[in-house]
């Protein structure tokens, strides 16, 4: 489900729920109507837009101006979505915390990377984006906030040299960690990332591509085909940290991407 509570006059109108509904209204809105704000704040403009959609698209004679989880208006809004890869607007709906600027930073590399790595069905895209949304904090972080000292001396990560822990801490939208993983990805793209690992965080194309590479080389497309968010989370995280958030992201991603 893409919203947790109702949106409309007298409803709970939680910020993220309102923003998701505003995105859905915008995606369904005819070009001859003025745009509405996508800011997560419920007001008369959003209420009018819901009622207008109900009257125009649903032929309701007496629109109630509300969108309920599992309700007919939400179903009608979903029916109006176009199939295909994510757009800037659909990403805002999937990741309500992501700013338009962050989405613009990563959108083009994301579309290219998913196509190149066979993340090319609605279900694969939904699982991939749901995990990215959690791992990157809705595109806020392409580098692990911790200093990486916890990875020092980790033989399982190939950290054999003093300072390898901080040097090869997590980077990319799915955070690649450890000397061995940096060496493997560098070899795959023909670039010496052991000499300078920082572009995986600073270059948006690399931050996305390394996530797509990790996804493909770890067999995560097959797990996505099986709709197994738990196995995917374990493969990425080593455990189930943040599973509830990943599942919430997945619910929105499936809704917007017709998965």
C-alpha positions, 0 to 999 in steps of 0.5 A: 500500500502506498499510503498509511492513512486517509487524505482529505478534509478531516483526515489524518493527512500525514505529510508523506501520505499527502505528498504521495497523493499529490504526486498521484494527482499530478500524474493523473492531471490533464495538461490543461489544468494548473499544476498543484503543489507537491509539498506534503501539506494538505489544504484547499488546493489538494482537497479540490484536486481530489474532488476534481479527479473524482468528478472527472475520472470517476464520474462521481456526482458527489465527490467526497474529496478524500483518498483512503487506503484500499479505497476506490479513489486510490485504485482509480489513481493507480489505474491512471499511471503509465507503465515503464521505468521510473520517472522523477515524479514516481520516484518522489512518490516512492521516496517522499523524503527525497528532494527533487534536486536529489532525484534529478542528480541520480535519475539519468544514471539510474535509468541507464544503469537499470537497463544495462544490468537487466533490472528491467521488469516492474518487480525488479525495478520495485525491489531495487529502488526500494532497497536503494531508498533505504540504503541511501536514506532517500538519496541523501547519502552515497557514503557511510556516515560511520568512519569505517574503523569497525571494518579495520582488519576484516579479512572477509572484506579483504582489508589486509592493510592498515587503514583499509577500514576507513579507506574502503568504508561503504560508498555508493547507493548500495554501499560497497564495503571492503578492499576486495569489493572495491578491487572487484568493481574496479576491475569490472569497470577498468578503473583503479579504485584502490588508489582513489575510492572516493568517486563511488560517493562523489560521482553520481554515475558511479554511485548508481552503477556500483549499486547496479553491479552489486545487484546483478553480480549477487543474483538479486534479480532472481530474488526480486523475480521471486518477490523475496524482500527478506532474502534480498535484504539479507544479501545486501545487509548481512541481516534484516536491519531496516526491514520494515522501512524496506518493506514500506518502500517496496509497497510504494514502489510496487504501486507506482511501478505497476509491479 
